[in-house]
Amino acid sequence: MLFSDNTQLSVEVMPIPETPVIEQNQNQLISSAAEGNQWFNREGPVEGAVNQIFEPTVSDFYHVVVMNAAGCESEASNEIYMTVVGVENRIAENSLEVYPNPFRSNLQISYNLLKNGPVRISLHNLLGQETALLADLTHATAGNHLLTVMPANLKPGIYFIKLQAGDYTAVRKVVLSE
C-alpha cells in the first residue's frame, strides 16, 4: 500500500504564463514578455531565438510561446508574417511548410513544386499509419500551392504530414491541440 488513510499529499499548482502579444517594429518582432520567450515559424522553434526582440532572417509567419521557471508554457501569441527584404541566393526547390503549428481547427499546408506531376499529401499517426488522404492529384502544376485542412474526428496529439511529388518526399510534424 502506497498511502494510508491518514497520508497527506501536497500538490502545488503552477500558473500558466500569460499569453504574449507580439508586434512588428521595422525588421524586428517584439514580444510583450520580457523573458522566457521561444520564437517559432512554420517549421517549428527557431533555434537560438529566445530573447524578447527577434530579427528574422527568412520571410515567414512567426509567433512566440513563453515558458516560466516551472516549465509551464503559455498559449501561442498572435501570428505575424514578416517579409525579409534582400537578395536571396537560393536555388528554387520543392518545399513543404505547415502552419500554424500547433493547430486547433485549420491547418495550412503550403508546398512548392518545381515541375508538373503527381502529388499525394497524407496525414499519419505516431505509428506511421496513414489516417487520412488529404490530396491525391494525378497532374499538379509546377509552382506554389496552398491546401487548407480542417481535421474531423481526430484526437489531439502528434501527427505527420507527408508530401510525395515524383521522387521528392517531405514529412513535417504537426500537433493538434485541444
N, C-alpha and C positions, 0 to 999 in steps of 0.2 A: 504494500500500500504506500503510495507516494505522500498522501496527505491524511491527517487525522481530522476528526470532526472539529477540532479547535485550531487547526492550522490557518494562519492568515497569509494572504498573498497580496503584496503591494504592486500596483501597476501604475506607472507614470505615463500619462497620455501627453505626447508632444504635439504642439500645434503645427499645422501645415503653414509654410511661409505664404505670405500674401502674394497673389498673382501679380507679377510685374507688368509694367506697361513700357513699351519701347517707342522711341521717336527717332526720326532721322534728322541729323544736322550736317548738311553738305555731304561729305563722303564717309560719315560716321553714323553708327547706330548707338543709342544711349539707353541703358536700362534704368528704370526707376529704383532698382535695388542697388545699394552701394556695394554689396559683396555677395558671394555665393552664386554668381552667375555662370551659366553654361550656355553658350550660343549654339544654335542649330541652324542648318539649312536643309534642303530637301533630301540630302544624303544622310543626315543624322548629325551627331555632335561635331562641331568644328574643333579640331584638335588645337589645344592651347588657347582657345578663345574663352577666357574665364573672367575677364575684367568688366567693369561697368560700361566702359566705352569700347566699342569694337569697330574696326575698319575692315570691311570685307574686301577681298581681292578678286572675287568672282561674282558676276551678276546672278542673283538667286533670290528666293524667298527666305527670310530669316525670322527667327523668334528666339526667345530666351526662357530658360527654366531656372529657378532659384532653389538651391539646396541649403538648408540650415545646418548648424553644427551637429544636430542629432541625426542627420541623414534624411530628413523629410524633404520631399520635393514639392514645389508649387505646381499649379496648373501652368500650361504654356501661355506665354504672353500673346498679345496681338501679333500678327504677322505683317512684315513689311517687305515689299520687293525692292531690292537695292540693285540699281544699274551701275556697274563699274565701267567708267569711261576710260578708254585707252586702246592701244593697238594690241590685239591678241595674236600671238604667233602660234595658233592652234590648227592642227590639221583636222578637217571635218571628219567626224566619226559617227558610227552608230552609237546611240546612247539611250539610257533608261533612267528616268527620275520619277520618284513618287512623293507626294506631299498632300496635306500636312502629315507629319509622322511624329507622334501617334495621331490617329484619326478616330472620329466618333461616328460620323454619318457618311460623308462623301470623301472619297479618295481620288485624287487626280493622278493619272498615270500619263506622263509626258515622255514621248520617245521620238528619236530621230533615226531615219533610215537613209543610208547612202544610196541605195538602189531599190528599184521596184522588186517586189517578190512577195512570197507568202509570209504572214505574220501570225503568231499564236501567242496569246497572253493568258496565263493561268494563275490561279491562286492555290497555294499549297500550305498544308499544316506543318507543324514541327516534325512530323514523321516523314515529310516529303511527299505525302499523299495529295493528289490533286483534289481540291474541294470545290473548285468552280472553274469553268472555262469562261474567261472574260471577253476574249476576241479570237476569232479564227477566220482570218482573211486569206483568200487564195491569191489575191493580187493587190497588195498595198503599194501605194505610190511612194517614191522617194520624198524625203522632206520631214518636217516636224508634224507630229500628231498629238492630240490630247484626248484621253479617254477618261470619263468620269464614272466611277464605280460607287454604287450605293449598296453596301452589303446587306443581304437579307438572310436571316436565320443563322448568323454567325455569332459564336460566343466570343466575348472579349478574350484577347490573347495575342500571341505572336504568329504571324503568317509570313509567307514569302510570295512575292510577285515574280513570275518568270516570263521573260520575253524571249521568243525564238523567232529569228528572222534570217532565213537562209542558214549560213554557217555561224551566225552570231547568236550567242545566248548570254543573257544577263539576268541576274537574280538580285532582288532588293528585299530586305527585311522590313516588314511593316507591323505596327502594333495597333490593334483595335482596342480602344479603351472603353470603359463603361459609360 
